[in-house]
Amino acid sequence: MQRNRWRLAASRRIIGLAAVVAVAIVAACSESSLPTASTPARALSPFEASLAKTSDNASTIPNSFIAQGLLREKPLAAPVTVTKVIHQGGGNIDVPGTDFQLQIPRGAFDGPNMKFTVTALAGSAVAYDFEPHGSVFNVPLKFVQKLGHTNLKGTKPAPGFVAHLDGAYFPDASMVDPTTGLAVVTEFLPADVSVTWAGDQLTFPIHHFSGYLISTGRR
């Protein structure tokens, strides 16, 4: 009889211990199922942040594209502006420190002369604003950019961009990121690269004003 009581007590202790273990397991599982703090979002790189902003800008302009602009090896610390009166016979405008020249052929505009203003935008983007805004020309002007101090050689398109070398028209300078060169553009123009005694240069025609850059890729 004594032995049976001992066995009964031992069985009860084992059952109690098992119950405690079961409760602990359930509690542990419940805690593991509780929501944990979410992993902080990865910070965007400067290029990704620029692309997001440029994409937002493009969404506000119908029939627009995102272009990757050619970059200068050394950014311009400030805009460089040149204003010059060109006579009907034509002439050139050079923008110092930028390797850029605007060529105006004979008969490009009506009247005896016309005042032109060319501004190289500050920053790394090889981009220019031309005035008078809205001008349309009888004969296309020529955009001429020497390429020796740019990142053209060895440049690879960013993910999602198709490599293509063009001139590109932007409706407003605010559409150009001065650091990454990403820009909202509404027109592409065929560009030619030629070798001269002064090095490689790129040219394309300008039929109207106001802003142009060199595009190395688009999406």
C-alpha positions in Angstrom: 0.0 0.0 0.0 2.8 2.4 0.9 4.6 1.6 -2.3 1.4 2.4 -4.4 1.0 5.8 -2.6 4.7 6.6 -3.4 4.2 5.7 -7.1 1.0 7.9 -7.2 2.8 10.8 -5.7 5.7 10.5 -8.2 3.3 10.3 -11.1 1.6 13.5 -9.9 5.0 15.3 -9.7 5.9 14.1 -13.2 2.6 15.3 -14.6 3.0 18.7 -12.8 6.5 19.1 -14.2 5.3 18.3 -17.7 2.5 20.9 -17.4 5.0 23.6 -16.3 7.2 22.7 -19.3 4.3 22.9 -21.6 3.2 26.3 -20.3 6.8 27.6 -20.8 6.9 26.3 -24.4 3.6 28.0 -25.2 4.7 31.3 -23.6 8.0 31.2 -25.6 6.1 30.5 -28.8 3.7 33.4 -28.1 6.5 35.8 -27.5 8.2 34.8 -30.7 5.0 35.5 -32.6 4.8 39.0 -31.3 5.5 41.7 -33.8 9.1 43.0 -33.7 10.5 46.4 -34.6 10.7 46.7 -38.4 14.2 46.9 -39.9 15.0 50.5 -40.7 14.7 51.3 -44.4 17.9 51.5 -46.4 19.0 55.1 -47.0 18.8 56.1 -50.7 22.1 56.8 -52.4 22.5 60.4 -53.9 21.8 59.0 -57.4 18.7 57.1 -56.2 17.4 60.2 -54.4 18.0 62.3 -57.5 16.3 59.7 -59.7 13.2 59.7 -57.5 13.0 63.5 -57.6 13.6 63.6 -61.3 10.9 61.0 -61.9 8.4 63.1 -59.9 9.3 66.1 -62.0 8.9 64.1 -65.2 5.4 63.0 -64.1 4.3 66.6 -64.3 5.4 67.2 -67.9 3.6 65.3 -70.7 5.7 63.4 -73.2 8.9 63.9 -71.2 11.9 61.6 -70.7 14.6 61.2 -68.1 18.1 61.7 -69.5 21.5 61.1 -67.9 23.5 64.2 -68.7 27.2 64.3 -69.5 29.3 65.4 -66.5 32.3 67.7 -66.1 35.4 66.4 -64.5 35.5 69.6 -62.4 32.1 71.1 -61.5 31.5 74.8 -62.1 31.4 76.6 -58.8 28.9 79.2 -60.2 27.0 79.8 -63.4 29.0 81.4 -66.2 27.1 83.8 -68.4 28.1 85.5 -71.7 26.0 88.0 -73.5 26.9 89.1 -77.1 25.2 90.9 -80.0 25.5 88.9 -83.2 25.0 90.6 -86.6 22.9 89.1 -89.3 26.0 87.7 -91.0 26.5 85.3 -88.1 29.2 84.7 -85.4 30.3 82.6 -82.5 29.9 82.8 -78.7 32.5 81.2 -76.5 31.8 80.5 -72.8 35.1 80.7 -70.8 36.0 77.7 -68.7 33.4 75.4 -70.2 34.9 74.2 -73.5 31.6 75.4 -75.2 30.9 77.4 -78.2 27.6 78.4 -79.8 27.8 79.0 -83.6 25.2 81.2 -85.2 25.2 81.0 -89.0 24.3 83.7 -91.5 20.5 84.2 -91.8 19.6 82.4 -88.6 17.3 85.3 -87.5 15.5 88.2 -89.0 16.7 91.8 -88.5 20.2 93.3 -88.6 21.3 91.9 -85.2 20.2 89.9 -82.2 21.4 89.8 -78.6 22.2 86.3 -77.3 22.8 85.2 -73.7 24.4 81.8 -72.9 24.6 80.6 -69.4 26.6 77.5 -68.4 24.7 76.0 -65.4 26.6 75.6 -62.1 27.5 72.1 -61.1 28.8 69.0 -62.9 26.1 68.7 -65.6 27.2 69.9 -69.0 24.1 72.0 -69.5 23.4 75.5 -70.8 20.5 78.0 -70.8 20.0 80.1 -73.9 18.2 83.4 -74.3 16.0 85.0 -75.6 13.8 82.1 -74.4 11.3 80.9 -77.0 13.4 82.1 -80.0 13.0 80.0 -83.2 15.6 80.2 -85.9 15.5 80.3 -89.7 18.7 78.2 -89.9 19.7 76.0 -87.0 22.5 77.1 -84.7 25.2 74.7 -83.7 26.0 73.5 -80.2 29.7 72.7 -79.9 31.2 71.0 -76.8 34.8 69.8 -76.5 34.8 66.5 -74.6 38.3 66.4 -73.1 37.2 67.5 -69.6 34.1 65.4 -69.3 33.3 61.8 -68.1 32.3 60.6 -71.5 35.1 58.0 -71.9 34.4 54.9 -69.8 30.9 56.0 -68.8 28.4 53.2 -68.3 24.6 53.7 -68.2 23.0 53.4 -64.8 20.6 50.5 -64.3 17.4 51.1 -66.2 19.1 53.5 -68.7 19.9 52.9 -72.3 23.2 54.3 -73.5 22.7 56.8 -76.3 24.6 60.0 -77.1 22.3 62.9 -78.0 21.6 66.5 -77.6 18.6 67.0 -75.3 16.3 69.9 -74.7 15.0 70.8 -71.2 12.2 73.2 -70.7 13.6 74.8 -67.5 16.9 74.7 -65.6 15.2 73.5 -62.5 14.7 70.2 -64.3 18.5 69.5 -64.3 20.2 68.0 -61.2 23.5 69.9 -61.1 25.3 67.0 -59.3 24.1 63.8 -60.9 23.2 65.3 -64.3 19.8 63.6 -64.3 17.3 65.8 -66.2 13.8 65.9 -67.5 13.9 66.5 -71.2 11.3 66.7 -73.9 13.3 66.5 -77.1 16.4 64.6 -78.3 18.6 65.7 -81.2 21.1 63.7 -83.2 24.6 64.4 -82.1 27.9 64.0 -84.0 31.3 63.4 -82.4 34.3 64.5 -84.4 38.1 64.6 -83.9 39.8 68.0 -84.2 43.3 69.2 -83.5 42.0 70.4 -80.1 40.5 67.0 -79.2 37.1 65.3 -79.6 34.1 67.5 -79.8 30.3 66.9 -80.0 27.9 68.9 -82.0 24.2 69.0 -82.6 21.7 71.5 -84.1 19.6 74.0 -82.1 16.4 75.1 -83.8 14.9 76.9 -80.8 15.8 78.1 -77.3 16.0 77.7 -74.2 17.9 74.8 -72.4 20.2 72.1 -73.8 22.5 69.4 -72.5 24.4 66.4 -73.7 22.6 63.1 -72.9 24.6 59.9 -72.5 21.6 57.7 -71.7 17.8 57.8 -71.3 15.0 55.8 -69.7 
